[in-house]
Amino acid sequence: MGSLWKKLASKLKVAWAIMENIQEEERGDGEECCRKSLKRWRETNGSRATVRELMRCLTDMGYGIINWHIMKELNLVVRENMPQSVRL
């Protein structure tokens, strides 16, 4: 995860000051930082914080492949209908 959470949070327009606080609170644990920044994004943006917006940001970052897993978790696609390259 490293600093990728910062890139995602930035694309989602989470303020730098908030990201710095999260990083300090979580002692740099990338996964927890990502989770907290997504939570903060949702809290700040309410109904505008959509899965669609998250997926758009992931695609813009070059991580569109993750969208298949999001759709699977939301029961929008079944594993058998996913491209072979993204099945786990």
C-alpha positions, -999 to 999 in steps of 0.1 A, spaced: 0 0 0 28 24 9 19 59 -1 -7 49 -27 -34 57 -1 -22 93 -3 -26 94 -40 -61 80 -38 -71 104 -9 -58 133 -30 -78 123 -60 -109 121 -38 -100 156 -26 -93 147 10 -74 177 25 -37 174 30 -40 184 67 -65 155 72 -41 131 54 -12 142 76 -33 136 108 -44 102 96 -8 92 88 3 104 123 -26 86 141 -20 53 122 18 55 124 21 51 86 1 18 84 -9 22 48 -40 -1 50 -54 17 80 -45 51 65 -64 42 34 -94 30 54 -96 61 75 -92 84 45 -120 67 27 -142 70 58 -133 107 61 -141 112 24 -175 95 28 -182 116 59 -173 148 42 -190 142 9 -222 124 20 -242 112 -9 -216 125 -34 -191 99 -20 -202 72 -44 -187 38 -53 -188 51 -89 -166 81 -79 -142 58 -61 -140 35 -91 -133 64 -114 -104 75 -92 -90 40 -91 -92 39 -129 -75 73 -132 -47 60 -110 -42 29 -132 -59 5 -108 -91 -1 -127 -86 -38 -122 -97 -33 -86 -131 -23 -98 -138 -59 -107 -133 -69 -71 -155 -40 -59 -183 -51 -83 -179 -87 -70 -182 -76 -34 -213 -56 -43 -228 -87 -60 -228 -68 -93 -208 -95 -111 -201 -132 -103 -166 -146 -104 -174 -167 -134 -182 -136 -155 -150 -118 -145 -121 -118 -169 -98 -147 -161 -69 -123 -154 -87 -107 -124 -101 -138 -107 -86 -147 -74 
